[in-house]
Amino acid sequence: MMRKVVVTPDGVQVVPAVEPVPGPGEALVRTAVSGVCGSDTHALRGRHPHVTPPYAPGHEVVGVVLAAGAGVTDVRPGTRVTVEPDLPCWTCKQCRAGRENLCEHLGFFGCGSDQGGMADLFTIDARRLHAVPDELDDTTAALIEPLATPVHATRLAGPLDGRAVAILGAGTIALLTLRVARLRGARRIVMTARSPHSRERATAFGADAVVDATAPDAADQVRAVLGESADVVFDCVAEESTLRQALAMANKGGTVVVVGVPPGDVSVPLALVQDSQLRIQGSATYLPADYAEAMVLLRDGVVSATDFVTAIHPLTEAAAAFSDAESGSHLKVLVAPDPAALR
């Protein structure tokens, strides 16, 4: 038997489970550390459009391969790995085109699949594993998956060199987006945040200015600070209010990249989108190239665990980890079966 975390409508529990056995094409992985994502806390509160409790969380995972099933040749026992958690079918139109993040039959490890990384052990399709460079310790490697999200989003946005950029939100993904957009050469970056604490944090992380997202004229304030309309807006909150703010900031001719997971449908001022030639670009997870770039950025110190990882809980305290992640006072909260064993 082993332990695994389960998110239920009643809360977060640690329960015993039968040790999984790798089937053909799969690897057995011992978890070193797993991050609590905003999607996990949203799902816990019934605010995720695609994930409904009960489910086994943990898609931001670093671990060590213990065994490989029949036919696995790319990963070997003893290899330290991270998980690319989307589970494509590999045969649909999107998969054949190399867009497996848009698979027409997509599953997602740790978000509604039968297993997650917040467990002592798990099995997964070996094609979803990436070897972790030796230069990255476990805590730093836990940032590969979340960092790949803004790497992908900024790639979809187009060239940022010399551009005026707005980022809505000041959570982990928004602050990672700030670091990547700055690296991509954005000329000026303004962020919005709802709480004074979040605004202070965004300033400390290097935003050129931070605007109160709750202000009725927040969009006008962002445009004033930028000195022009935003060329690109990254909406890392993705609610109706933020999407409308984003469109107002990008008016005219700008691009709005939806990075956050919307809790539900929103209405869009379509006449404004058409008449102002605005582009609304969705950004769905990542691809292997984004993982590779995220590892390089972490290796080069563009993003550091010291800045982002604010708490590490043992697996037995998973409920406390979720509570920390929801508190607003933490950025990236991690869960480790044995924190003392992290390298």
N, C-alpha and C positions, 0 to 999 in steps of 0.2 A: 504494500500500500504506500501511497504518497499523499502529499497535501496539494490542494489546489484552491484558488479563490473563485467564488461564485457571487455574482451580483444578482440579487433577487429584488422583487418589489418591496421586500421588508428590510433590505440593507445589504451590507457586504459581509460575506461569511467565508471562513476557511474550513474546508470539509475534506475528509479522506476520499481518496479515489484510487482506482486500480491503475497500476503502472502501465503506460501504453507500450505497445510493441510496434516497431517500425515495419510497415508493409513494403511491398516493392516500390522503389522510387522514393522512399521516405527516409528520413534520418531521425534518430532519437537524440534529443538535446537536453542537457541539464542546464536549467536556468541559472544565470549569475545575477541578473538584475532586469527589472521590467519597469517601465514608466507608467504613471497614471496620466492618461490623456484627457483633454477637455471633453472628448467624445464619451469617455467612460463616465465622467460625472454627469454629463447631460443624459446619458442613457439611464443612469441610476435614478434620475428625477423625472424620467418619462419625456424628455425633451429632445430625443434623438430620432430623426425620421426613419432610420433604417435599423436601429438596434433596440430590441425590447427585452428587458429582463424576463426570465433568468438567462444569464449567459456567462461564459468563462472569459474574463478580461485578460488583457496583456498582449498588446501588439507592438509595443516599443521594447523589443527584447534583445538581450545579449546573453549568450550561453556557450557551452562547449559540447561538441558532438561526441556522444558516447558510442553510438553504433549506427550502422547504415544498412538499409534493407537491400534486397536483391536489385541489381541493376544500377546502383548508385556508384558513380566513379568520380564525381566532381568534389565531394567533401569526404574527409577521412576522420575517423575517431581521433580526438584530441585537438581538432581545429576549433578555434574560437570564432564564433559567428554572430551575426545579427540577422534578423528576420525581415524580409520584405513581405508584409503580411497580406497583400491582396492575392487571392487564390483564383487565377484565371483558368478557363477551360482549355486554352491553347489551340482551339480549333475554329472558333467563330471568326467573323470578318475582322473584328478589331484586333484579336490576338494574332491573326495571320499578318496583319499590317504592322505588328510591333507595338501596338497600343494596348497591351494586356491590362493596363489600369482601367481601360474602358470596356473590358470583356463583357459580352452580352449575357453571360451567365456567372458573373463575378461573385465569389465568396470572399470572406475577409477573416483571416485568422485573428482570434481575440476580440472579435466584434460580431458575435452571433454564430461563429463556427462552434464545433463541438469541443474544441480545445483553445486554451489561451496560454500566454507565457507567464502569468502569475501562478506558477505551480513549480513543484520540484523538478518535474520532467514533462516533456511534451514531444509529440511526433509531428512532422510537417513534411510536405513535398520538398525534397532536397534542392529543387530548382529555386526555391524561395529563400535560400540561405546565401549570405555574403560573408566571406572571410574578413575578419576584423584585423586591420594592421597592428603589428606589435607595438607601434608607438602610441596607440590609444589605449588607455586603461579602461576598465569596465564602465566606470561612471561617465567618462567622456563618450565611449561608444554607445551608451544609451541615448545619446542625442542624435545619432545618425538618422534614425527614422523621422523624428520631428523636423530636423534640419532639411531633410530631403523635400519636405512639403514646400517651403518657400523657395528652395532651389528650383523646383518644378514651376511654381507660380511665376517667379520672375522670368523664367525662360519663356513662358507663354505670353508674358506681357510685352515682349519685344525689347529692343535696346533701351537701356535706362541711362546710358552715358549722357550727362548734361541735362537730364530731364528733371522736372518738378514732380515730386512724388508725395502722395498722402497715404497714410496707413491708419485704418480705423481699428481701434482696439490696442491694448497694451499688455496682453497676455503673452504666454511663451511663444506662440506662433508669430504674433505680431512683432515681438522683439527680435526673433530670429529673422523675420522678413526685413526688419530695419538693417540688421548686419549684412544680409545678402544684397539688399538694394544699394547700400553704401559701397560695397565691394564692386557692384556692377557700374558704379560711377554716377549714381543719382546726384544731381547738383544740390538740391535742397529737399529735405524730408521733414514733413510735418505729421505728427501723430495726433489722434484723438483718444481720450480715455474718460471714463465716467467718474472715477473716484480720485480724490486728491493724491492718495498713495500711489495709484497707478500712473498718474501724471508725473509725479516726482520720479518714479522709477524709469519712465520712458525718457525723461530728460537726462537722468544719470546714464542711461544706455546710449546716449548720443544723438537723440532726435534734435533737429535744429530748433524746433518749437513744439509745444504740446498744447492742444486746445481742449477745453471742457466739452466732451461729447454731448452733454445734456443741455448745453446752451441753445436757445432757439435759433441763433444765428451762427451755429458752429461751422456750417459750410462757408459762410461769408468770411468768418474769421480765418479759416484755413486758406482761402483764396487771398486774403489780405496779407497774411504772413508769407505765403509763397510769392506774392507780387504778381500773380497771374493765375490762370486756371491750372489744375493739376493735369499733367500729361498722363499719369497713371495713378489710379487709386487702388490699393489693396484692401478689400473689405474682409477683415479677419473676424468679424462678428456675425455678419450675414443675417441681420434682421431687417424688417421692412424699413425701420427708421434709418439704419445705417446705409442701406442700399440707396435710399432717397438722398441722403447726405452725399454719398459717393457720386451719384449722378450730377448733383448740383456742383460739386467740386470739379468734376471732369468736363463740365459744359464750357465750351463746345469742343468737339473733336477728340475728346480723351477716351481712355480705356479704363474700365472698372473690372478688376479681377476679383472674382468671388472665391475667397480662400477658406473662410469659415464654413461650417456645416449649418445650413439654415434649419431652425427648429420646425419650420412649416412653410407653406406657400406664402408668397408676398405678391402685392400688386405693383406693377411697374408703369411709370408715366410714359407710355409708349410713344406718344406724340413728341415728347422731349427727346427720346432716344432717336427717333427717326429724323426729326427736324435738325437736331444738333449733331447728327452723325456720330453718336456715341457707340462705343463697343462694350458689350457686357461679355466678359470671358470667364467661363467656369474653369476651375482648376481642381482636378481630381487626383489626389494622392501623388504618385511619382512613378518613375521608371528606373531601371537599373543605372542608367547614366546619371540620374540625380543622386542615387546612393553613392556612386563613385565620387561625384563632386563633393558631396557632403563630407565624405571621409577626408578629402584633401583639405577642405576648409577647416575641419577640426584639427587635422595634423598641423596646419599652418597657423593655428591660433586665432583665426578670424572669429570663431566661437569657442568659448571655454566652459568646461563644467563648473569652474569656480563661480562664474557669473550666473549660470542658469540653474544648477542643481542646488536646491535649498533644503531638502530633507530626504533622508533615506530611512525606511522602516523595514523591520524584518517581516517576513511573510505572515507571521502570526498577528501582526498589527496592521493588516491590510485596510481594515475599516478606518483606522486612524490616518492612514495615508490618503484615503479618499477624502476624509474630513479636511486634512491639510490642503489638498488640491482644490477643494471648494472654498476655502477660507478667503481667498483673495490676497493673502499675505505671502503666498509661496509662488514660485515659478514652476520648476520641474520637480515633482515628487517621485521618488523611486521606491520600489519594493524589491527586496532581495531575500531569498531563502536563508542566506547566511551572510549578513553584511560584513562580518569579520573576514570572510573569505574573498572579498572583492580584490582584484589585483589592480 
